[in-house]
Amino acid sequence: MLKFSKANTKLQKLYKLATTVLKRWLGQKIGRSTPKVYSFDILSGVDCPFAFNCKSQAEEQDDGSRRIKDGPHTKFRCFSASQEVLFTNTYKSRKRNHDAIHSLETSDAMADGLCAALPKDARIIRIHVSGDMFSHKYFMAWIKVAERNQDVLFYAYTKSLTYWVRSRDLVPTNLVLTASYGGRDDHLIAEHSLRSAKVVFSKQEASDLGLEIDNDDSHACDPTKANQDFALLIHGVQPKGSDAANALRILKREEKEAVA
């Protein structure tokens, strides 16, 4: 059975944005109730066929524990893969979704299952805190889900750019996509002028690139910014001694100094 998750701490910040974006873009009458934000998550790495620089996954051990497994070209570790190592319930929930969605053979069946599981009070859905569009029929399923739920705003980061380019003309306006740099098909971003996000190791790097930093997905989910590229600061648990780990250490030190 497929299941959506309630918003994590970062996504909860979208509640305020949800009120303005939905009124302006979807014309939705929110009323007095707070719009709800949910995510649909599958397995990190395992369900990311085009991941390259961030390829990481939780690998089950014989004793039932899990350890992180980085890919041969990993430059920065996927934060959601680390979550699946640290938190058993998180891993099990994503694994159940993984098993259930892969058991469905057509995009229509996938769309039916996702629509049936969609919370009735959902107004913003992040597709994949973990995982990605693992096949074209799965990508098409989300297009169908968005088409059937025009009062909901869906958004996703993706490295499955081949699927996006192949069906770009079919993507409805309430499905906001961001090409995530660090995948096998990065060349498609410039070739097809796809809105993109790039992981940076410092605020200065983002400034040098002329990119605003999105700290709370407010850029990623806002359909009025669907043509604006942006940056994401390195985060999560990074391999010891790596450039990513050193950058993260500096960022944390700068944050402490700013507060002091």
N, C-alpha and C positions, 0 to 999 in steps of 0.2 A: 504494500500500500504506500503510495506516494505521500509525502508530508512536507509542508512548508514550515519554516522556522521563524519564530518571532525575531524582530530586529535585534542585532547585537548593539553594544554600546555606541559604536560609531554611527550605525544606521538610524539609531533613535534620534540623532540630531536632525534627521531629515523631516521630522514631524512638522517643524515650523515651515520648512521649505514646501512641504506637501500642501499646506494650506494655500500658499501663494501660487505655486506652479499649477496645481489642479484647477484653481479658479480661473487662472489666466489662459492656460493651454487647453485643458479638457472641458472647461465650462461647467465643471462639476459643482453642484451646490453642497458644500461640505456640511453645513449646519453647525451645531454646537459640539458635536463629537469630534475627537481628534482622529485624523486620518491614520491608518495603521500601515506600518512598513514591515514586510516579510521578505525572506529570501528562500530560494530553492537551491539546495546544495547536493552535490554528488562528490565523488572522490577526487582529491587533489592528485595531479600527476597521472593517475590511472585513466582519468577521463579528460586528459589534456593532450590530444594527439599532435598538436603543433607547438607545444612548449619546447623551449630550447635553453635560454639563459636562466630560466627559473624552474627548470624541471626538477621536482622533488616529490616524493611520495612517502606515505607511512607504510612500512613493510612489516607484515605480521611474522612473529617468531613462533617457534614450536611450543613455547610455554604460554602463548597467548598474548604476550606483550608486543609492542611495536617499536620499531626504530626508524629513524629517518634515512632515506636513501636518496642521495643527490644524483642527478644525471652527470654524464661526463663533461658537459659544457656549462654547468650551472655557475653563474656569476653571482646570483643572489638567491637565497633559499625562499621558496614559497611559504608565506606565513601560515596559510591554511593547512599545509602538510604538517607543519610543526604542531598545530592545534590537534590534528588527528593522532599524533604520537602522545601528546600530553593528556588529552581528555578522551576517555573511553566512550562515554555517551555520545560525544560529537562524532567520533569515528563510526560508531555503530549506526547512528542516524543517517549519516551520509552513505554508508555501505548499504543500508536498506533501500535508500532511494536509487543508488547505483544498480542494485540487483533488480529492482522493480522496473525501472525505466528501460533497462537493457532487455527485459523479458518481453517487451512490447515490440511487435514486428513492423508496424507501419507508423507513419507520422500522424495519421488520424487517431490511431489507438493511443499514441503518446499524448496527443493533444486532449483527447477525451479524459485520460487519466489525470493530467495536470489540471484541467478545468474542474474536474470533480473534487480535487484536493484543494483548490484555491480558496483561501478563507474569505468568507462573505464580506468581512469588514476591511479587506485589503484595498489600498489605494495606490501604493507603490510597492513594486516587487523588484528586488535585485535578483537577477538570474545568475546564480553561482558566486557566492562568497568563496566556494571551492568548486573546482571542476571547470569544464568548458563545453562548447558545442562539439561533441565527440563524433558526430556523423551529420551528413546533410539532411537526412530525414528527421533527425532530432532538432536541427536548426529550423527546419520547416514546421515542426510541431509548435515551436515557440511563436512563429509567425501566426499560426492558426489560433493559438491561445490569445495573443494580443488582439487579433481581429475579432474574436468572440467576446472580448472584455474591453470595450472601448473606454469604459470609465475607470480603467486601471492604467497606471503608468508603469511600464516595464523597462528595465535597463540592464545592460550587461557589458562587461569587458570581455574581449575575446581575442584569441590568437588564431582562431579558425577562420582566417580571412578568405580562404578559397570558397567556403560556403557562403559567406556574406556577399562577396563579389558576384558569385553565381546567381544569387537570388535577390540582389540589391533592390531591384525595382518592386519587389513584393513586400518589402519591410514596411509595416504601417507606421504612422507618425507617433503612435503611443509606445513604440518599441525603439528605445534610444540605445544605439550601439557605440562602443569605443574600441578602436583597434589598440591592442596592448603590445607595445614594442617588446622585443625579446623572444620572438617566435621564429619558426622556420620560414615563414612567408612575409617577413617584414617589408620586402620589396614591393608588395602589393599596396602598402599604405600610401606611398608617394604616387605610384602608378595610377591609383584610382581615387586619390584625394580623400582618403578615409580619415575621419576624425580620430585622433590618437592620444594616448597617454604614455608617458615615458617615466620609468623609475629613475630618480636622480639620487646622488649620494650626498648632496648638500643643497642648501637654499641658494648658494651662489651659482651652482651649476644650473638650476632652474632659471635664475635671472639671466645668465649668459645665453641660455637658449630662448629667452623671451617668453617663458611659459609661467603661467600662474600655477600655484600649488593647490591641489585639491586635497584637503585634510579630512573631509567628511562626506565625500561622494556628491556634494552639491553641484559640482560641475558635471559629473558623470551622468546624473539622472535628469538634469534640466534640459528639456527639449529646446528651449530658446538658446542654448549654448551648443547645439548639436554639431556646429561647424568649428568650434573652438578647441584647439589642442590644449593639453595641460600636462602638468607633472605630478608625480606621486613620490613623496619622500620614502627612502628606504626604511623598512620597519621589520618587525618580527624577530625571530631568533636566527642569527646568521652564523655560518661556520667560523670557528675560532681561527684567528689569524688571517682571515680573508679581507679583501678590500671593503667588502660590504660590512663586515663586523667592525672594522676600524672606523668607517664612516658613521655607523650607528652609534658607536661610542662617543665620537665627537659631537654628534647631534644631541645626545642625551646630556653631555657636559654643557653644551651651549644653552639647553633648556633650563638646567639648574642655575646657571649663572644669570640667566634672564630673570628668574624668579627671585634670586637672592638680592 
